[in-house]
């Protein structure tokens, strides 16, 4: 029986030992304990700053700015921005995000029509919105669209919606881009009590701004508008309305042309996602006799990239737009052994497992949101004895995810209806998708 292996993966890097720190180191004020350190442990911690010692100031190539605000934002969003990446994992480290969401609120100067990222907390009542054009992980194109959205807001007579119950209309901006330079912008708008005619006026105003007005320099591929009365609305709750341009953007990934809708999940670092999916593929060990379950599959790229090696791929995803994207991608790329199901995994997975023939070898890949897996999904995986290999991908391997892992690996527990044999953790591979931050995607291999 193999023991647990911890390795690291970066673009074009070879797997190597990665140390795991489970308790607070004694001499450092900002350690990341209980998570994998990116790069060599000694090299990274040696560059952190002991208590009482100030870090060196950010280099002047970013231009003049108010350090009290912009450096504070950089420390929150990209806390490793002061560290060199010469000995870390990834050559693609600047402007790597293919999706950014910008908030609207009061800036450091008090202007409520400022577009950027938040500092402070709602609980403490000290929220400040700071422009993000100095952050290393945001592409220039995203910052450009945010800059012109802010220009539009400051010209508009309509107030921004800062707090729902206090009124206002204009809300957050989401920008998606691909490696071909195409740009999709999504504007969220609280309709309040506006009539349909008044809403049409606002939609036409922002459309004209980005087609013929100053915003035309952004060269948007598509502009969407969503009327949203909640913090987050799905397409089913409030449809995305295409004001102009193409309804989708496309990305080339692992030899596949992938379609991406405005509401669909897609890993925010495209180059890093290729490394992530290749890592998953190596760990699954699928073959022509394997049924692959791709749970929380998003646009289906994991299953689609492994379909040529598997007998069949079954994908499950909550967002219907993403399922439609996965089906389109399968058809366009000539992949015929994949099925994708829209709905909640805790409802669909048990039914799918019941319909499969006994004795068929099943490998499951789960890539849940930060909240982790629903307990019914964990129970269905645990109690299906034909699932011998499980790949668990997590960007937040604590909180609810920890509970998931415990329930997958604990002794049988009839009180929780966890009756199947426990899984055993065999290998853990952190993949660096988020340069300048302490975060990574953690790929866990379980077998039984």
C-alpha positions as a Markdown table, in Angstrom:
| # | Residue | x | y | z |
|---|---|---|---|---|
| 1 | Unk | 0.0 | 0.0 | 0.0 |
| 2 | Unk | 1.4 | 3.4 | -1.0 |
| 3 | Unk | 1.7 | 6.1 | 1.6 |
| 4 | Unk | 0.5 | 9.7 | 1.2 |
| 5 | Unk | 2.5 | 11.7 | -1.3 |
| 6 | Unk | 2.6 | 15.5 | -1.3 |
| 7 | Unk | 3.8 | 17.1 | -4.5 |
| 8 | Unk | 3.6 | 20.4 | -6.2 |
| 9 | Unk | 2.8 | 21.3 | -9.7 |
| 10 | Unk | 3.4 | 24.4 | -11.7 |
| 11 | Unk | 3.6 | 25.3 | -15.4 |
| 12 | Unk | 6.4 | 23.3 | -17.0 |
| 13 | Unk | 7.7 | 22.3 | -13.5 |
| 14 | Unk | 8.5 | 18.8 | -12.4 |
| 15 | Unk | 6.7 | 17.4 | -9.4 |
| 16 | Unk | 8.7 | 17.8 | -6.2 |
| 17 | Unk | 8.3 | 17.5 | -2.5 |
| 18 | Unk | 6.1 | 20.1 | -0.9 |
| 19 | Unk | 6.2 | 20.6 | 2.8 |
| 20 | Unk | 3.0 | 20.8 | 4.8 |
| 21 | Unk | 2.9 | 23.1 | 7.8 |
| 22 | Unk | 0.2 | 22.1 | 10.4 |
| 23 | Unk | 1.0 | 24.5 | 13.2 |
| 24 | Unk | 1.9 | 28.2 | 13.5 |
| 25 | Unk | 5.7 | 28.8 | 13.0 |
| 26 | Unk | 7.0 | 30.7 | 16.0 |
| 27 | Unk | 8.7 | 33.7 | 14.4 |
| 28 | Unk | 6.5 | 35.0 | 11.6 |
| 29 | Unk | 3.6 | 37.4 | 11.9 |
| 30 | Unk | 1.7 | 36.3 | 8.7 |
| 31 | Unk | 2.2 | 32.6 | 8.3 |
| 32 | Unk | -0.2 | 30.3 | 6.3 |
| 33 | Unk | -0.5 | 27.3 | 8.5 |
| 34 | Unk | -2.6 | 24.2 | 7.7 |
| 35 | Unk | -2.2 | 24.9 | 3.9 |
| 36 | Unk | 0.4 | 24.0 | 1.3 |
| 37 | Unk | 3.2 | 26.5 | 0.9 |
| 38 | Unk | 3.8 | 27.4 | -2.7 |
| 39 | Unk | 7.4 | 26.8 | -3.6 |
| 40 | Unk | 10.2 | 25.7 | -1.3 |
| 41 | Unk | 9.2 | 26.3 | 2.4 |
| 42 | Unk | 12.6 | 27.7 | 3.4 |
| 43 | Unk | 12.8 | 30.1 | 0.4 |
| 44 | Unk | 9.3 | 31.4 | 0.9 |
| 45 | Unk | 9.4 | 31.9 | 4.6 |
| 46 | Unk | 12.9 | 33.4 | 4.5 |
| 47 | Unk | 11.4 | 36.3 | 2.4 |
| 48 | Unk | 8.6 | 37.0 | 4.8 |
| 49 | Unk | 9.1 | 39.7 | 7.4 |
| 50 | Unk | 9.6 | 39.0 | 11.2 |
| 51 | Unk | 7.5 | 41.0 | 13.6 |
| 52 | Unk | 8.6 | 44.7 | 13.8 |
| 53 | Unk | 10.5 | 44.6 | 10.5 |
| 54 | Unk | 9.0 | 46.6 | 7.6 |
| 55 | Unk | 8.7 | 45.2 | 4.1 |
| 56 | Unk | 10.4 | 47.0 | 1.2 |
| 57 | Unk | 8.2 | 49.5 | -0.7 |
| 58 | Unk | 6.6 | 48.5 | -4.0 |
| 59 | Unk | 8.8 | 49.4 | -7.0 |
| 60 | Unk | 8.0 | 52.6 | -8.7 |
| 61 | Unk | 7.3 | 51.1 | -12.2 |
| 62 | Unk | 3.6 | 50.9 | -11.2 |
| 63 | Unk | 3.5 | 54.7 | -11.1 |
| 64 | Unk | 2.6 | 57.1 | -8.3 |
| 65 | Unk | -0.3 | 56.1 | -6.1 |
| 66 | Unk | -1.6 | 56.5 | -2.6 |
| 67 | Unk | 0.1 | 53.7 | -0.8 |
| 68 | Unk | -2.2 | 53.9 | 2.2 |
| 69 | Unk | -5.1 | 52.7 | -0.1 |
| 70 | Unk | -3.6 | 50.9 | -3.1 |
| 71 | Unk | -0.9 | 49.0 | -1.1 |
| 72 | Unk | -3.6 | 48.0 | 1.4 |
| 73 | Unk | -5.8 | 46.6 | -1.4 |
| 74 | Unk | -2.8 | 44.8 | -2.9 |
| 75 | Unk | -2.0 | 43.2 | 0.5 |
| 76 | Unk | -5.6 | 42.0 | 0.7 |
| 77 | Unk | -6.2 | 40.7 | -2.9 |
| 78 | Unk | -2.6 | 39.6 | -3.7 |
| 79 | Unk | -0.8 | 39.3 | -0.4 |
| 80 | Unk | 2.3 | 37.8 | -2.0 |
| 81 | Unk | 2.8 | 40.6 | -4.4 |
| 82 | Unk | 6.0 | 41.7 | -2.7 |
| 83 | Unk | 7.7 | 38.3 | -3.2 |
| 84 | Unk | 9.8 | 37.3 | -6.2 |
| 85 | Unk | 8.5 | 34.4 | -8.3 |
| 86 | Unk | 11.9 | 33.4 | -9.5 |
| 87 | Unk | 11.8 | 30.3 | -7.3 |
| 88 | Unk | 8.1 | 29.8 | -7.3 |
| 89 | Unk | 6.0 | 27.8 | -9.7 |
| 90 | Unk | 4.5 | 29.6 | -12.6 |
| 91 | Unk | 5.9 | 31.8 | -15.5 |
| 92 | Unk | 2.4 | 33.2 | -16.2 |
| 93 | Unk | 2.1 | 35.4 | -13.2 |
| 94 | Unk | 0.9 | 38.9 | -14.4 |
| 95 | Unk | -2.7 | 39.6 | -15.4 |
| 96 | Unk | -3.6 | 35.9 | -15.5 |
| 97 | Unk | -7.3 | 36.2 | -14.5 |
| 98 | Unk | -9.8 | 35.6 | -17.3 |
| 99 | Unk | -12.7 | 36.8 | -15.1 |
| 100 | Unk | -12.9 | 39.7 | -12.8 |
| 101 | Unk | -15.8 | 41.1 | -10.8 |
| 102 | Unk | -15.7 | 44.8 | -9.9 |
| 103 | Unk | -17.8 | 46.4 | -7.2 |
| 104 | Unk | -19.4 | 49.9 | -7.1 |
| 105 | Unk | -19.2 | 51.9 | -3.9 |
| 106 | Unk | -17.6 | 55.0 | -2.2 |
| 107 | Unk | -14.0 | 55.5 | -3.0 |
| 108 | Unk | -11.3 | 56.9 | -0.7 |
| 109 | Unk | -12.4 | 60.4 | -1.9 |
| 110 | Unk | -16.0 | 59.6 | -0.9 |
| 111 | Unk | -17.3 | 59.4 | -4.5 |
| 112 | Unk | -20.1 | 56.7 | -4.5 |
| 113 | Unk | -19.5 | 56.0 | -8.2 |
| 114 | Unk | -16.1 | 54.3 | -7.8 |
| 115 | Unk | -15.5 | 51.0 | -9.5 |
| 116 | Unk | -12.9 | 48.6 | -8.0 |
| 117 | Unk | -12.4 | 46.2 | -5.1 |
| 118 | Unk | -13.5 | 46.5 | -1.5 |
| 119 | Unk | -11.3 | 47.2 | 1.6 |
| 120 | Unk | -12.9 | 46.9 | 5.0 |
| 121 | Unk | -16.0 | 44.9 | 6.0 |
| 122 | Unk | -19.7 | 45.5 | 6.1 |
| 123 | Unk | -19.8 | 44.4 | 9.7 |
| 124 | Unk | -17.5 | 47.2 | 10.7 |
| 125 | Unk | -19.1 | 49.7 | 8.4 |
| 126 | Unk | -15.8 | 50.8 | 6.9 |
| 127 | Unk | -16.1 | 49.6 | 3.3 |
| 128 | Unk | -14.0 | 51.6 | 0.8 |
| 129 | Unk | -13.9 | 50.8 | -3.0 |
| 130 | Unk | -10.4 | 51.1 | -4.4 |
| 131 | Unk | -9.5 | 51.0 | -8.1 |
| 132 | Unk | -7.6 | 47.9 | -9.0 |
| 133 | Unk | -5.3 | 49.0 | -11.8 |
| 134 | Unk | -2.2 | 48.4 | -9.7 |
| 135 | Unk | -3.0 | 44.7 | -8.9 |
| 136 | Unk | -0.7 | 42.2 | -10.5 |
| 137 | Unk | -3.4 | 39.5 | -11.2 |
| 138 | Unk | -5.8 | 41.7 | -13.1 |
| 139 | Unk | -5.3 | 42.1 | -16.9 |
| 140 | Unk | -5.1 | 45.6 | -18.4 |
| 141 | Unk | -8.2 | 44.9 | -20.4 |
| 142 | Unk | -10.3 | 44.2 | -17.3 |
| 143 | Unk | -9.0 | 47.4 | -15.7 |
| 144 | Unk | -9.8 | 49.3 | -18.9 |
| 145 | Unk | -13.4 | 48.2 | -19.0 |
| 146 | Unk | -13.8 | 49.0 | -15.3 |
| 147 | Unk | -12.3 | 52.5 | -15.8 |
| 148 | Unk | -14.8 | 53.2 | -18.6 |
| 149 | Unk | -17.7 | 51.8 | -16.6 |
| 150 | Unk | -16.8 | 54.2 | -13.8 |
| 151 | Unk | -16.7 | 57.0 | -16.4 |
| 152 | Unk | -20.2 | 56.0 | -17.5 |
| 153 | Unk | -21.5 | 55.9 | -14.0 |
| 154 | Unk | -20.2 | 59.4 | -13.2 |
| 155 | Unk | -22.0 | 60.7 | -16.3 |
| 156 | Unk | -25.2 | 58.9 | -15.5 |
| 157 | Unk | -28.0 | 60.7 | -13.6 |
| 158 | Unk | -28.9 | 57.3 | -12.1 |
| 159 | Unk | -27.5 | 56.5 | -8.6 |
| 160 | Unk | -25.5 | 53.4 | -7.9 |
| 161 | Unk | -27.0 | 50.7 | -5.7 |
| 162 | Unk | -24.7 | 50.6 | -2.7 |
| 163 | Unk | -27.2 | 48.9 | -0.3 |
| 164 | Unk | -30.3 | 47.2 | -1.6 |
| 165 | Unk | -32.8 | 48.7 | 0.8 |
| 166 | Unk | -31.5 | 52.2 | 0.3 |
| 167 | Unk | -32.3 | 52.4 | -3.5 |
| 168 | Unk | -30.0 | 53.0 | -6.4 |
| 169 | Unk | -29.5 | 51.2 | -9.7 |
| 170 | Unk | -26.1 | 50.5 | -11.1 |
| 171 | Unk | -24.3 | 47.6 | -9.5 |
| 172 | Unk | -21.2 | 45.4 | -10.2 |
| 173 | Unk | -19.4 | 44.8 | -13.4 |
| 174 | Unk | -18.0 | 41.4 | -14.5 |
| 175 | Unk | -15.4 | 41.1 | -17.3 |
| 176 | Unk | -14.5 | 37.8 | -19.0 |
| 177 | Unk | -11.7 | 37.5 | -21.6 |
| 178 | Unk | -10.1 | 34.7 | -23.5 |
| 179 | Unk | -6.6 | 34.1 | -24.9 |
| 180 | Unk | -7.6 | 35.4 | -28.3 |
| 181 | Unk | -8.4 | 38.8 | -26.8 |
| 182 | Unk | -12.2 | 38.7 | -26.9 |
| 183 | Unk | -14.0 | 40.5 | -24.1 |
| 184 | Unk | -17.4 | 40.0 | -22.5 |
| 185 | Unk | -18.8 | 42.5 | -20.1 |
| 186 | Unk | -21.7 | 41.9 | -17.8 |
| 187 | Unk | -23.5 | 44.8 | -16.0 |
| 188 | Unk | -25.7 | 44.2 | -13.0 |
| 189 | Unk | -28.5 | 46.6 | -12.4 |
| 190 | Unk | -31.1 | 46.8 | -9.7 |
| 191 | Unk | -34.4 | 47.7 | -11.4 |
| 192 | Unk | -36.1 | 49.1 | -8.3 |
| 193 | Unk | -39.5 | 50.4 | -9.4 |
| 194 | Unk | -38.6 | 51.3 | -13.0 |
| 195 | Unk | -41.0 | 50.5 | -15.8 |
| 196 | Unk | -40.0 | 48.5 | -18.8 |
| 197 | Unk | -39.8 | 51.6 | -20.9 |
| 198 | Unk | -37.4 | 53.2 | -18.3 |
| 199 | Unk | -35.3 | 50.1 | -18.2 |
| 200 | Unk | -35.0 | 50.1 | -22.0 |
| 201 | Unk | -33.7 | 53.7 | -21.8 |
| 202 | Unk | -30.9 | 52.6 | -19.4 |
| 203 | Unk | -30.0 | 49.6 | -21.5 |
| 204 | Unk | -29.8 | 51.7 | -24.6 |
| 205 | Unk | -27.7 | 54.3 | -22.8 |
| 206 | Unk | -25.0 | 52.0 | -21.7 |
| 207 | Unk | -25.1 | 50.1 | -25.0 |
| 208 | Unk | -24.5 | 53.3 | -26.9 |
| 209 | Unk | -21.7 | 54.3 | -24.5 |
| 210 | Unk | -19.8 | 51.1 | -25.3 |
| 211 | Unk | -20.6 | 51.0 | -29.0 |
| 212 | Unk | -20.3 | 54.7 | -30.1 |
| 213 | Unk | -19.3 | 56.6 | -27.0 |
| 214 | Unk | -16.0 | 56.8 | -25.0 |
| 215 | Unk | -16.3 | 53.1 | -24.0 |
| 216 | Unk | -15.9 | 52.0 | -27.7 |
| 217 | Unk | -12.2 | 51.9 | -27.1 |
| 218 | Unk | -12.8 | 48.8 | -25.0 |
| 219 | Unk | -13.7 | 46.9 | -28.2 |
| 220 | Unk | -16.1 | 44.6 | -26.4 |
| 221 | Unk | -17.0 | 41.3 | -28.1 |
| 222 | Unk | -20.3 | 41.3 | -26.1 |
| 223 | Unk | -22.2 | 43.3 | -23.5 |
| 224 | Unk | -24.7 | 41.7 | -21.2 |
| 225 | Unk | -27.2 | 43.3 | -18.8 |
| 226 | Unk | -28.8 | 41.6 | -15.9 |
| 227 | Unk | -31.6 | 43.0 | -13.7 |
| 228 | Unk | -30.7 | 41.7 | -10.3 |
| 229 | Unk | -32.7 | 42.2 | -7.1 |
| 230 | Unk | -30.4 | 39.9 | -5.1 |
| 231 | Unk | -26.7 | 39.8 | -4.4 |
| 232 | Unk | -26.4 | 36.9 | -6.9 |
| 233 | Unk | -28.9 | 35.9 | -9.5 |
| 234 | Unk | -28.6 | 32.9 | -11.8 |
| 235 | Unk | -29.7 | 33.0 | -15.5 |
| 236 | Unk | -32.8 | 31.1 | -14.5 |
| 237 | Unk | -33.6 | 33.6 | -11.7 |
| 238 | Unk | -33.0 | 36.7 | -13.9 |
| 239 | Unk | -31.9 | 36.1 | -17.5 |
| 240 | Unk | -28.7 | 37.6 | -18.9 |
| 241 | Unk | -29.8 | 40.0 | -21.6 |
| 242 | Unk | -27.5 | 40.4 | -24.6 |
| 243 | Unk | -27.3 | 44.1 | -25.5 |
| 244 | Unk | -24.9 | 43.5 | -28.4 |
| 245 | Unk | -22.3 | 41.2 | -29.7 |
| 246 | Unk | -21.7 | 37.5 | -29.6 |
| 247 | Unk | -23.6 | 35.4 | -27.0 |
| 248 | Unk | -20.5 | 33.4 | -25.9 |
| 249 | Unk | -16.7 | 33.5 | -25.8 |
| 250 | Unk | -14.6 | 30.5 | -26.7 |
| 251 | Unk | -11.3 | 29.2 | -25.3 |
| 252 | Unk | -8.8 | 26.7 | -26.6 |
| 253 | Unk | -7.9 | 24.2 | -23.9 |
| 254 | Unk | -6.1 | 20.9 | -24.1 |
| 255 | Unk | -6.9 | 20.6 | -27.8 |
| 256 | Unk | -10.6 | 21.4 | -27.3 |
| 257 | Unk | -12.6 | 24.4 | -28.4 |
| 258 | Unk | -14.6 | 25.3 | -25.3 |
| 259 | Unk | -17.8 | 27.5 | -25.2 |
| 260 | Unk | -18.3 | 29.8 | -22.2 |
| 261 | Unk | -21.6 | 31.5 | -21.3 |
| 262 | Unk | -21.8 | 34.5 | -19.0 |
| 263 | Unk | -23.0 | 32.4 | -16.1 |
| 264 | Unk | -20.8 | 29.4 | -16.6 |
| 265 | Unk | -17.9 | 28.4 | -14.2 |
| 266 | Unk | -14.5 | 28.3 | -15.9 |
| 267 | Unk | -11.2 | 28.3 | -14.0 |
| 268 | Unk | -10.0 | 31.9 | -13.8 |
| 269 | Unk | -6.4 | 31.0 | -14.9 |
| 270 | Unk | -6.5 | 29.4 | -18.3 |
| 271 | Unk | -2.8 | 28.3 | -18.5 |
| 272 | Unk | -2.9 | 27.1 | -15.0 |
| 273 | Unk | -6.2 | 25.2 | -15.7 |
| 274 | Unk | -4.4 | 23.1 | -18.3 |
| 275 | Unk | -1.8 | 22.0 | -15.7 |
| 276 | Unk | -4.7 | 21.3 | -13.3 |
| 277 | Unk | -6.6 | 19.2 | -15.7 |
| 278 | Unk | -3.5 | 17.3 | -16.9 |
| 279 | Unk | -2.7 | 16.6 | -13.2 |
| 280 | Unk | -6.3 | 15.2 | -12.7 |
| 281 | Unk | -6.0 | 13.1 | -15.8 |
| 282 | Unk | -2.8 | 11.5 | -14.6 |
| 283 | Unk | -4.2 | 10.7 | -11.2 |
| 284 | Unk | -7.5 | 9.2 | -12.4 |
| 285 | Unk | -5.9 | 6.3 | -14.3 |
| 286 | Unk | -9.0 | 6.0 | -16.5 |
| 287 | Unk | -9.1 | 3.4 | -19.2 |
| 288 | Unk | -11.5 | 2.0 | -21.8 |
| 289 | Unk | -13.4 | 0.1 | -19.1 |
| 290 | Unk | -13.9 | 3.1 | -16.8 |
| 291 | Unk | -17.1 | 5.1 | -16.3 |
| 292 | Unk | -16.0 | 8.6 | -15.3 |
| 293 | Unk | -18.3 | 10.7 | -13.2 |
| 294 | Unk | -17.6 | 14.5 | -13.5 |
| 295 | Unk | -19.5 | 16.0 | -10.5 |
| 296 | Unk | -19.9 | 19.8 | -10.3 |
| 297 | Unk | -18.4 | 19.8 | -13.9 |
| 298 | Unk | -18.9 | 23.4 | -14.9 |
| 299 | Unk | -18.4 | 23.6 | -18.7 |
| 300 | Unk | -17.4 | 19.9 | -18.6 |
| 301 | Unk | -13.7 | 20.3 | -19.6 |
| 302 | Unk | -12.3 | 17.7 | -17.1 |
| 303 | Unk | -14.6 | 14.9 | -18.4 |
| 304 | Unk | -14.3 | 16.0 | -22.1 |
| 305 | Unk | -10.5 | 16.0 | -21.9 |
| 306 | Unk | -10.5 | 12.5 | -20.6 |
| 307 | Unk | -13.4 | 11.1 | -22.7 |
| 308 | Unk | -11.1 | 9.5 | -25.3 |
| 309 | Unk | -9.6 | 7.3 | -22.6 |
| 310 | Unk | -12.9 | 6.4 | -20.8 |
| 311 | Unk | -15.8 | 4.1 | -21.7 |
| 312 | Unk | -18.3 | 6.8 | -20.8 |
| 313 | Unk | -18.4 | 10.2 | -19.1 |
| 314 | Unk | -21.4 | 11.5 | -17.1 |
| 315 | Unk | -21.3 | 15.1 | -16.0 |
| 316 | Unk | -23.5 | 16.9 | -13.4 |
| 317 | Unk | -23.7 | 20.6 | -13.1 |
| 318 | Unk | -26.1 | 23.0 | -11.3 |
| 319 | Unk | -25.8 | 25.9 | -13.8 |
| 320 | Unk | -27.9 | 25.1 | -16.9 |
| 321 | Unk | -26.0 | 27.5 | -19.1 |
| 322 | Unk | -22.8 | 25.6 | -18.3 |
| 323 | Unk | -24.4 | 22.3 | -19.2 |
| 324 | Unk | -25.5 | 23.7 | -22.5 |
| 325 | Unk | -21.9 | 24.8 | -23.1 |
| 326 | Unk | -20.6 | 21.3 | -22.2 |
| 327 | Unk | -23.0 | 19.7 | -24.7 |
| 328 | Unk | -22.0 | 22.2 | -27.4 |
| 329 | Unk | -18.3 | 21.6 | -26.7 |
| 330 | Unk | -18.8 | 17.8 | -26.9 |
| 331 | Unk | -20.7 | 18.1 | -30.2 |
| 332 | Unk | -18.3 | 20.6 | -31.8 |
| 333 | Unk | -15.2 | 18.5 | -30.9 |
| 334 | Unk | -16.8 | 15.2 | -32.1 |
| 335 | Unk | -17.0 | 13.6 | -28.6 |
| 336 | Unk | -19.9 | 11.1 | -28.5 |
| 337 | Unk | -19.4 | 9.2 | -25.2 |
| 338 | Unk | -20.4 | 12.1 | -22.8 |
| 339 | Unk | -23.7 | 13.0 | -21.2 |
| 340 | Unk | -24.3 | 16.1 | -19.2 |
| 341 | Unk | -27.1 | 16.5 | -16.7 |
| 342 | Unk | -28.4 | 19.9 | -15.3 |
| 343 | Unk | -29.4 | 20.0 | -11.7 |
| 344 | Unk | -28.4 | 19.5 | -8.1 |
| 345 | Unk | -25.8 | 16.8 | -7.7 |
| 346 | Unk | -27.4 | 15.5 | -4.5 |
| 347 | Unk | -30.6 | 14.8 | -6.5 |
| 348 | Unk | -29.1 | 13.5 | -9.8 |
| 349 | Unk | -26.1 | 11.4 | -8.6 |
| 350 | Unk | -28.0 | 8.8 | -6.6 |
| 351 | Unk | -30.3 | 8.2 | -9.6 |
| 352 | Unk | -27.5 | 7.9 | -12.0 |
| 353 | Unk | -25.7 | 5.4 | -9.8 |
| 354 | Unk | -28.8 | 3.3 | -9.5 |
| 355 | Unk | -29.0 | 3.0 | -13.3 |
| 356 | Unk | -25.5 | 1.8 | -13.8 |
| 357 | Unk | -24.8 | -1.9 | -14.1 |
| 358 | Unk | -23.2 | -3.7 | -11.1 |
| 359 | Unk | -19.5 | -4.3 | -11.2 |
| 360 | Unk | -18.6 | -1.5 | -13.6 |
| 361 | Unk | -15.5 | 0.3 | -12.6 |
| 362 | Unk | -16.3 | 3.9 | -11.7 |
| 363 | Unk | -13.9 | 6.8 | -11.2 |
| 364 | Unk | -15.4 | 10.0 | -9.8 |
| 365 | Unk | -14.0 | 13.5 | -10.0 |
| 366 | Unk | -15.6 | 16.2 | -7.8 |
| 367 | Unk | -14.8 | 19.9 | -8.1 |
| 368 | Unk | -17.3 | 21.6 | -5.8 |
| 369 | Unk | -17.7 | 25.3 | -5.0 |
| 370 | Unk | -16.1 | 26.7 | -1.8 |
| 371 | Unk | -19.1 | 25.5 | 0.3 |
| 372 | Unk | -18.1 | 21.8 | -0.4 |
| 373 | Unk | -20.3 | 18.9 | -1.3 |
| 374 | Unk | -23.8 | 18.3 | -0.1 |
| 375 | Unk | -23.9 | 15.5 | 2.4 |
| 376 | Unk | -26.2 | 13.5 | 0.1 |
| 377 | Unk | -23.5 | 13.6 | -2.6 |
| 378 | Unk | -20.8 | 12.4 | -0.1 |
| 379 | Unk | -23.2 | 9.6 | 1.0 |
| 380 | Unk | -23.9 | 8.5 | -2.6 |
| 381 | Unk | -20.2 | 8.4 | -3.4 |
| 382 | Unk | -19.3 | 6.6 | -0.2 |
| 383 | Unk | -22.1 | 4.0 | -0.5 |
| 384 | Unk | -21.4 | 3.1 | -4.2 |
| 385 | Unk | -18.9 | 0.2 | -3.9 |
| 386 | Unk | -18.1 | 0.4 | -7.6 |
| 387 | Unk | -16.4 | 3.8 | -7.1 |
| 388 | Unk | -12.8 | 2.7 | -6.5 |
| 389 | Unk | -11.0 | 6.0 | -7.3 |
| 390 | Unk | -12.0 | 9.5 | -6.3 |
| 391 | Unk | -10.4 | 12.8 | -7.2 |
| 392 | Unk | -11.4 | 15.7 | -5.0 |
| 393 | Unk | -10.4 | 19.2 | -6.3 |
| 394 | Unk | -10.7 | 22.0 | -3.8 |
| 395 | Unk | -9.8 | 25.7 | -3.8 |
| 396 | Unk | -10.7 | 25.9 | -0.1 |
| 397 | Unk | -9.6 | 22.6 | 1.6 |
| 398 | Unk | -11.0 | 23.6 | 5.0 |
| 399 | Unk | -14.4 | 24.4 | 6.5 |
| 400 | Unk | -17.1 | 22.3 | 4.9 |
| 401 | Unk | -14.6 | 20.6 | 2.6 |
| 402 | Unk | -12.9 | 19.2 | 5.7 |
| 403 | Unk | -16.2 | 17.7 | 6.8 |
| 404 | Unk | -16.5 | 16.1 | 3.4 |
| 405 | Unk | -13.1 | 14.5 | 3.6 |
| 406 | Unk | -13.7 | 13.2 | 7.0 |
| 407 | Unk | -17.0 | 11.6 | 6.0 |
| 408 | Unk | -15.3 | 10.0 | 2.9 |
| 409 | Unk | -12.5 | 8.5 | 5.0 |
| 410 | Unk | -14.1 | 7.7 | 8.4 |
| 411 | Unk | -15.1 | 4.1 | 9.5 |
| 412 | Unk | -18.6 | 3.1 | 8.4 |
| 413 | Unk | -21.3 | 5.0 | 10.4 |
| 414 | Unk | -24.8 | 3.7 | 10.2 |
| 415 | Unk | -26.2 | 6.8 | 12.0 |
| 416 | Unk | -25.0 | 8.9 | 9.1 |
| 417 | Unk | -25.8 | 6.2 | 6.6 |
| 418 | Unk | -22.2 | 6.0 | 5.5 |
| 419 | Unk | -22.1 | 2.3 | 4.9 |
| 420 | Unk | -19.5 | 1.8 | 2.2 |
| 421 | Unk | -15.8 | 1.1 | 2.8 |
| 422 | Unk | -13.9 | 4.2 | 3.6 |
| 423 | Unk | -11.6 | 5.9 | 1.1 |
| 424 | Unk | -7.9 | 6.3 | 1.8 |
| 425 | Unk | -6.0 | 9.5 | 0.8 |
| 426 | Unk | -3.1 | 8.5 | -1.4 |
| 427 | Unk | -1.7 | 11.7 | -2.9 |
| 428 | Unk | -2.1 | 15.5 | -2.5 |
| 429 | Unk | -1.0 | 17.8 | -5.3 |
| 430 | Unk | -1.4 | 21.6 | -4.9 |
| 431 | Unk | -1.5 | 23.4 | -8.3 |
| 432 | Unk | -0.7 | 27.1 | -8.3 |
| 433 | Unk | -3.5 | 28.8 | -10.2 |
| 434 | Unk | -3.3 | 32.0 | -8.2 |
| 435 | Unk | 0.1 | 33.7 | -8.3 |
| 436 | Unk | 0.7 | 36.5 | -5.7 |
| 437 | Unk | -1.9 | 35.0 | -3.3 |
| 438 | Unk | -1.6 | 32.2 | -0.7 |
| 439 | Unk | -4.3 | 30.2 | -2.5 |
| 440 | Unk | -4.0 | 27.1 | -4.7 |
| 441 | Unk | -6.1 | 24.3 | -6.1 |
| 442 | Unk | -5.6 | 21.2 | -4.1 |
| 443 | Unk | -6.0 | 17.9 | -6.0 |
| 444 | Unk | -6.6 | 14.9 | -3.7 |
| 445 | Unk | -6.4 | 11.3 | -4.8 |
| 446 | Unk | -8.5 | 8.7 | -2.8 |
| 447 | Unk | -8.7 | 5.0 | -3.5 |
| 448 | Unk | -10.3 | 2.0 | -1.8 |
